[in-house]
Amino acid sequence: MQLDPSDTKFMDRVIADLSRDIVEEVRDHHRAPAAALSMLSRHLSKPWVPGFWTVLISPIMPTLRSYLKLSVMRASGRVWYFPSAEWWVSHARTAHHPDGSGCDVDAHVAYLTEGGKDSEFLYANLLRDSRLQVCGQEDFKAECEWWTRNVGKAAAP
């Protein structure tokens, strides 16, 4: 089953419920540090992306099922999923090291773009108008610039 992003009232409820559940799971089961929880909360609202609704991922390798929470939609020839708590914990460690407080453009590009050297997923913003914005280097630069201004840490260039 896949969700219908054009049903905005239903999607608002689903996204709110999933977001709450993911934050609780990361906090309670993964014992994530406060910085990782803050990173997660910021990613679930993305103030740096106009019209943002939620984050979706699409695995490049079929063996990454534990990182997928819920199938949301099919677009661009792929199935897009709401990320699992395991994925968010991994994202904090990999792209927002050391503890969720940093922001590393190169790490984002390496594992969240099709041509990345450690490519595992495609990463996208689902916008409120139901458009899917697949992210690339410029999007991750914008994220880390926002991060530096508002959180205070970015990886050295």
N, C-alpha and C positions, 0 to 999 in steps of 0.2 A: 504494500500500500504506500502511496505517496500523497503528500499533502498538496493542497491547491493554494498557492500563494495569492491568487486573486480573491480568495475568501478572507479578507483582511481581519474581520472580527475574530474568526476562528484562529487564524494565524497569530494574532496578538496574544490570545490566551495560550496557545501551544508554546510560543516563544517565551512568554513570561513563566509558564510552568517549567519548561525545560531549563531555562536560565536559573531559576531558583533551585531546582534539583541538582544541577551541575555544581553550583556554588556550594551547596550543602555537602555533596559527595566529595568534592575536592577538599573542603574544610575538615569533614569528619572522618572520611576513610583514608585519605591520602596525607592527612596532617600537614597540609601545605603551610608554609610560613605566611605571615601577614602580607608581605610584598607580592607573593604569588596570587593571593586572593584579590588584592587590589588590582593586579594586572588582569586577572580574569574579569573582574567587574568592569574595568575600562574597556576591555574587548567586547563585552556584551552590550555596551552602549556606544562605543566608538565616536566620541565627540569630534574627531578629526575627519569624519566621513559624512558629508551632507546627505540626508535622506536615508541614513543607515537603519536597517531593521535587524539583521542578525548575520553571524559568521556561518559559512558553510564550507565544507571540505569535500574533496573527491579523491579517493585513493588512486595512486598510480600503480601500486602493486596490490593484487587481490588478497594478500596475506595480512593485511592491516585491519582486519575486522574489529579488533578490540578498541580501536580508536574511533569507531563510528557509533553514534548514539541512535539516530533516527534518520531514515531516508526522508528527505523533504521534497525533492523535485528532480526531474530530468531536464537538463539544458546543455547545450553545446555538445551533444552526443555523450554525455556523462550523467551518472547519478550523483547527486549532491546530498550530503549528510550534515546533520547537526553533530558537532564533535563531542566525543565522550569525555568524561572526567580524566581518563588516562591520557587522552590527547592533550588536554589543557595543561596537565602537569608536565608532560613532555615539552610542550611549547614554552612554558615558563623556563624550563632548564636549558632548552636549546637556543631560543631566540631572545629571551629576556633574562639571561644569566646575570649574576649567579643565582639569584633567588626569586626572580620575577620582577626585579626592580630596574634592570637594564634594558637596552634595546639595541639589537644588532642587525643592521640591514643585510649584511652578507649572509648571516645565518638564516634569515627569513628567505632570501632568494635561493640559497642552497637547497633547502628542503621543502619549500612551498611553491616552487615553479617547475614547470615541465623540463626545462633545460638545466635545472640546478644540479650541482655536483653530487648532492646526497638526496636527490628528489624522491619524496615519498607521497606527497599530496599536492593537489592544486588547492588553492585557498581563495575564497571569494567573499565578497560582501553581497548579501541579498538586500536590495534597496526597497524602501517602502512602496515604490511604484512597481514592484515585482521584477525589476531588472536584476540580473546577476552580473556583478562586476568582478571578473577574475583578476586577481591582484598580481602585479609584477614589481619589478625593482622600484619604479617611481612611486608606487603606492606604499611600499615598505619604507622608502626614504621619507615620505610624508608622515608616516606613522612615527618613525624614530625622531623626526624633527619635533613633532608634537610632544613626544615622550620627553625629550630633552628639556623643552620649555616648561612642561607641566609636572614631570616626575623627577627629572634632574639627572638621569644617567643615560649615556649612550656608549656603545662600544667605540673604541678608538678606531679611526679610519685606517 
